[in-house]
């Protein structure tokens, strides 16, 4: 029997006009975490070229996804391809960017149309002093 596909959706609103970031969806299999999102297909509610949704899963902190027109809320999602246990969502802004706060909600789906909330909407601060990285524990 084929495992159900799982899709994780990140809903975001921000205090700036630029929206998000490379991300890593991780699970810890023994000692070392496994990055589930690496190279997986990504989609978004809108894109501002060349900052496309595929940048979310390319593993490069210097690339990012940016929504069109600075309108919020926006969403981005990653199709993991099969059922998985996700323990963390790691979001990284380019290292040279200034501090900013983003409001993020994390949702999951097994069919790509009906979503349940894994992490309620909350504000997360990206700070260059800590590598412009935020970890959302699921």
ABEGO torsion letter per residue (X at the ends): XBBBBBBBBBBBBBABABBOEBBBBBBBABABBBBAABGBBBBBABBBOABBAAAAAAGBAABBBBBBGGBOBBBBBBBAGBBBBBABBBBBBBAABBBBBBBBBBBBBAAGABBBBABBBBBBBBBAAAGGBBBBBX
